[in-house]
Amino acid sequence: MKSPFKRILSLLSAPVLLLSFASLPDRANFSGEWKLNEGKSELGDFGRFAARTIKVDQLPDAITVSRTAPSFNGDDVTTTETLSFDGKESETTVFGGAKKKSAAKWSDDSQSLSITYSIAFERNGQTSEFKGTETWTLTKEGSFSLVTVSSSPRGESTTKAIYEK
């Protein structure tokens, strides 16, 4: 007959052993410097303003994204934002002092990242708001696909930008 201690130990060891094999899925890692491949992208009317490079520093609890894109006057402008993965909204300043509010969230399988944002622009005393959602996914080929669905006073649009290291 087993002692009570051995019986308890055997009952507790089975779940511990099973849980040791279960692990959380690895998150997609977007870290690195990415360059836009215009030939593989579907940028539509906003192609001239798409980020030409995106530099990403991904940590366990946050992601820092630096985007370099042409401005309205043709100069390159770099904007940087840090987003936590806890869903809290962050605010950064973008083009001409406009405020951008963003929040990041992982998909259930941790293989894609969604960033929702809103930008309020003021021009000639009137404010226009742009809203959108970016979905970031790593492709089988090792590229980074960034699909943006956005809405503005000019209507809705969808773009797909492909970035490569």
N, C-alpha and C positions, 0 to 999 in steps of 0.2 A: 504494500500500500504506500502511495506517495505521501510525503509530508505536505502539510498545508503550504509551506514556503515554496516547495518545488511546483506545486499545482498553480499557485499564483504566478510564479515566475514563467511557467510555460504558457499561461493564458496571456500574460503581458508581452511575451516575446514575439508571438505571431503577428500582432498589428505593427509592432516596431519593425519587424523584418519586412513586412509588406510595404510599409510606408517608406522604407529606405530605398526601394526601387522606383517609387513614384517621385517624379520631379516636375517642377514647373517648366513649361516650355521656354526655350531660350527666346529672348526678344530679338527681333530683327535689329541689326546694328548698322546705322546709317553714318557712323563716324567716317570722316575723311573729307577730301576736297573733290567735288563733283563738277563736271563741265557739261553744259547743255549740248546735246546732239540734236541740232535743228532738223536734220534729215529724217530722224525717227520720231520727231515730236509732231503733235497736232495743236498748234498754238492759236490759230484763228486770228481775229482782229487785234489781239493783245500781244502777239508775238514779239513785236519790237520792244516791249517792256518786260519780257520774261527774263528772269535771272540768268545770266550767262555762266555764273559759277555759284555754287552753294558749298559753304564750308560748315561741317557739322562736328560738334564735340558732344558725344552722347555719354552720359553718366548713368548710374543706376536709377537716380531719382529725378533727373532733368536732362534737357537737351538744349544746347546753345547753337543757334543757326545764324550764320552770316551770309547774306545774299548780296551779290554784286550784279546790278542791272543798269541799263541805260536810263537816264532821266529824261524828262520832257525836252530838255535842251541838248540831249545827246551825250552829256558827260556821264561817266560811270559813277554810281552812287552805291555805297555799301551800307546796309542796315543790319543790325544784330539784335537778336532777341533771345532770351532764355526762358524756356517754358518748363514748368514742373510737370511730372506725370500724375500728380494728384488731382488734376482737373481744375486747379485754381487759375483764374484769369490773370494774365499779365498785361501790362500796358507799355508800349514803346512808341517812340516818335519816328515817323516815316516821312516821306516826301513833303517838303515845304512846311514841316511842323505839324502835320496831321497826326492824330492819335490812333494807334492800332491796338485793339484789345484782342487777345488770343488765348486759347486754352487747348491743351493737348490731351489725347486719350488713346490708349492702346486698344486694339481689337481684342476679342476674347482669346484668340490664339496667339496674341503678341507678335503677329507677323506683319501687321500694318499699323500705321500711326495716323490718326486723324487730328488735324488742327483746324479748329473753327475760329473765325476772325470777323471783326467788323472794323471798318476804317471810316472816320468822319472827316470829310474834306470841306473846307470853306473856300468859296470863290465868289467874289463880287457880293459879299454879304449874305450869300446863301450857303446852306450846309447840305451836302449830299452824302449819303451813306452807302458804302459798299460792304456786302456781307459775302462770306464764302466758307467753303470747307475744302481743305486739302487732304487727300488721302495718299500717304507715302507707302510704297511697297518695293521690296527688292525683287528683281526678276530672276529667273533661272540663269540668265546670261550674266548676272552680276551687275546689271544696271539698276538704277534707281528711278522708278516711275512715280511721277507726281501729278495726280489728277486733281484739277481744281474745278469745282462747281461754284459759280459766283452769281450774285445779283447786284444790280446797280440801277440808277434811274434810266440807263440805256437798255435795260433788259437782263436776261439771264444768258450765261455762257458756260461752256465746258471746254477746258483745255487739258491736254496731256503732254507733259514735258518729260523727256527721257534724259537722264544724266548719267555720265560714265566717269569712272576714275581715270 
